[in-house]
Amino acid sequence: MKRVFVIWIALGAVYVTLETLWRGYSHPVMLIVGGLCGVLVGAVNQIPRFYRMKIICQSLLGAGIVLAVEFVSGCALNLWLGLAVWDYSGIPGNVLGQICPAYGLLWFAIMPLAIWAEDTARWLIWAWARLTGKPGTGPPKIPPYTLGRIYKDFISWR
């Protein structure tokens, strides 16, 4: 459970950083939402049927997961609680101002990065546990995909 929490916080921090670089600001709740997206995409990627899929298919699935989380959290945070964390109502094709096709394409394009980041974080956490001799630490014995390789497979539709 601690490992999942560490991955959640690490990926949430990466999300907040990327959003700040993209929009110029972020909201503290995005640490939770972004981390949840990373953990859910990572959890699906641990199921053999899914991690054996082509990276393009994993990216489609991951983008769908992110859009679903974004829609549900947007309805709760923006519409119900009125926090106004984001509003896509000015973008064509939006759904209740919470999700839109343009950002769906962006999620699809950066999903290989998200998959790589989650795999790398998971591998580093398990490797650290093995090095420190923590009991019950099952491994990934090999390092994860490289970022260059995952995007090469993504671009070549593998």
HELIX and SHEET records of a PDB file:
HELIX    1   1 LYS A    2  ARG A   23  1                                  22    
HELIX    2   2 VAL A   29  ASN A   45  1                                  17    
HELIX    3   3 PRO A   48  TYR A   51  1                                   4    
HELIX    4   4 ILE A   55  GLY A   74  1                                  20    
HELIX    5   5 CYS A   75  TRP A   80  3                                   6    
HELIX    6   6 PRO A  101  LEU A  131  1                                  31    
HELIX    7   7 LEU A  147  ILE A  155  1                                   9    
END                                                                             
